[in-house]
Amino acid sequence: MNLYSYFRALLFRLEPETAHRLTFQLLDLAARTPWCAQAQRQVVEDPVDIMGIRFPNRVGMAAGLDKNGAHIDALHCLGFGFVEVGTVTPRAQPGNPRPRLFRLPDAEALINRMGFNNDGLDSFLAHVLARRSRGVLGLNTGKNFDTPIERAVDDYLIGLRGVHPYADYVTINISSPNTKNLRALQAADQFAPLLSALRKEKEILDRRYERSVPLAIKIAPDLTPEAVADIARVLVEEGMDGVIATNTTTARLGVEGLPFADEMGGLSGRPVREAATRVIETLRAALPAGFPIIGVGGVDSAAAALEKVRAGADLVQVYTGFIYQGPGLIADISRALADERAQSTRV
Ligand SMILES: Cc1cc2nc3c(=O)[nH]c(=O)nc-3n(C[C@H](O)[C@H](O)[C@H](O)COP(=O)(O)O)c2cc1C
């Protein structure tokens, strides 16, 4: 048993959102102490250049843990090579009624139907501006629940204009299962026009601020291989810079019969690992060599991270695995990925 497993046992006695708040309060405090440098020393330096950005290591924090961008320093303090915050929507919204987050410890999984609860773009940007850490930062944008899906592009454009000046990269999240019809934006007829509008706006913003900010699209695991291949083609045609695969799944494979398994929402953690890896493989086969893929879904160990990289991911992100395994996971993964790279360059 490591130290984190005792802490987790305490946390798991609390309602999940209470545990989440308490953990951030503690992490915010820890980020101001020498504990931070200590945590970072455990993480292996393994710099890579992806999407024109230098990442100090290849393990990132996935979107959704820090929806308001209010804990960026605390997350960077843990040694993540990059931190993605959001999803932010143009206007503040409360999300779905509670309970909306469920633990399935026997499967090391979570089910959530948070519904993009967040304080809105203005508050988000104020937090981003107030951060002290200069680590790599991804800003993840979405649409308000009450914006009609036909007008989704307006929300994404508002988000892009707002976050562009402060982001190392911007994520367009069209794959949450908890906003009605959102995933329909991945379908061919809607996907290309959305990306085309975003690319045009990005080019205007890149010129205005005299820096190129990469755009990454985050997709779902619940897509057929044909749909993933279609997405890959459009990503290239529309000049996107990266893809994040994947979000949570609406499937319930691997959790049948467990408490909370029938709750509505997106399932994450170990049960989504394989589906996410399959999507990454399909993307890698369909995309030109070197097109950046960020692999996420069920990364809860060095082995799971290596699986994503061998399937074709350039970087990995963690969320649910981090909840179950704690911050030691970052050091474990960074070491394994650095070793793998050292071995493959030796061969
Ligand atoms: C409680 C919770 C909230 C999430 N919120 C977001 C979000 O706001 N935006 C987003 O792009 N992904 C969100 N995600 C998805 C994660 O970023 C990640 O893609 C997914 O959980 C799969 O990774 P994992 O198995 O490591 O958790 C959320 C996941 C969880 C568990």
The ligand as a Tripos MOL2 file, in Angstrom:
@<TRIPOS>MOLECULE
LIG
   31    33     1     0     0
SMALL
NO_CHARGES

@<TRIPOS>ATOM
      1 C1        -15.9620   13.4730  -14.1630 C.3       1 LIG1
      2 C2        -15.4350   13.6430  -15.5490 C.ar      1 LIG1
      3 C3        -15.6220   14.8600  -16.2040 C.ar      1 LIG1
      4 C4        -15.1290   15.0400  -17.5000 C.ar      1 LIG1
      5 N1        -15.2940   16.2570  -18.1150 N.ar      1 LIG1
      6 C5        -14.7610   16.4650  -19.3390 C.ar      1 LIG1
      7 C6        -14.8470   17.7370  -19.9650 C.ar      1 LIG1
      8 O1        -15.3830   18.6980  -19.4000 O.2       1 LIG1
      9 N2        -14.3070   17.8790  -21.2030 N.ar      1 LIG1
     10 C7        -13.6680   16.8610  -21.8590 C.ar      1 LIG1
     11 O2        -13.1840   17.0590  -22.9620 O.2       1 LIG1
     12 N3        -13.5700   15.6380  -21.2860 N.ar      1 LIG1
     13 C8        -14.0880   15.4300  -20.0470 C.ar      1 LIG1
     14 N4        -13.9660   14.1980  -19.4600 N.ar      1 LIG1
     15 C9        -13.3400   13.0900  -20.2370 C.3       1 LIG1
     16 C10       -11.8680   12.8890  -19.8810 C.3       1 LIG1
     17 O3        -11.0980   14.0180  -20.2160 O.3       1 LIG1
     18 C11       -11.3110   11.6480  -20.6250 C.3       1 LIG1
     19 O4        -11.3490   11.9090  -22.0180 O.3       1 LIG1
     20 C12       -12.1070   10.3750  -20.3590 C.3       1 LIG1
     21 O5        -12.5190   10.3350  -19.0160 O.3       1 LIG1
     22 C13       -11.2920    9.1140  -20.6560 C.3       1 LIG1
     23 O6        -10.1020    9.0930  -19.9120 O.3       1 LIG1
     24 P1         -9.9380    8.3120  -18.5120 P.3       1 LIG1
     25 O7        -10.3860    6.9000  -18.7440 O.co2     1 LIG1
     26 O8         -8.4960    8.4460  -18.1670 O.co2     1 LIG1
     27 O9        -10.8230    9.0120  -17.5260 O.co2     1 LIG1
     28 C14       -14.4590   13.9810  -18.1710 C.ar      1 LIG1
     29 C15       -14.2880   12.7680  -17.5010 C.ar      1 LIG1
     30 C16       -14.7520   12.5800  -16.2150 C.ar      1 LIG1
     31 C17       -14.5450   11.2550  -15.5330 C.3       1 LIG1
@<TRIPOS>BOND
     1     1     2 1
     2     2     3 ar
     3     2    30 ar
     4     3     4 ar
     5     4     5 ar
     6     4    28 ar
     7     5     6 ar
     8     6     7 ar
     9     6    13 1
    10     7     8 2
    11     7     9 ar
    12     9    10 ar
    13    10    11 2
    14    10    12 ar
    15    12    13 ar
    16    13    14 ar
    17    14    15 1
    18    14    28 ar
    19    15    16 1
    20    16    17 1
    21    16    18 1
    22    18    19 1
    23    18    20 1
    24    20    21 1
    25    20    22 1
    26    22    23 1
    27    23    24 1
    28    24    25 2
    29    24    26 1
    30    24    27 1
    31    28    29 ar
    32    29    30 ar
    33    30    31 1
@<TRIPOS>SUBSTRUCTURE
     1 LIG1         1 GROUP 0 **** ****
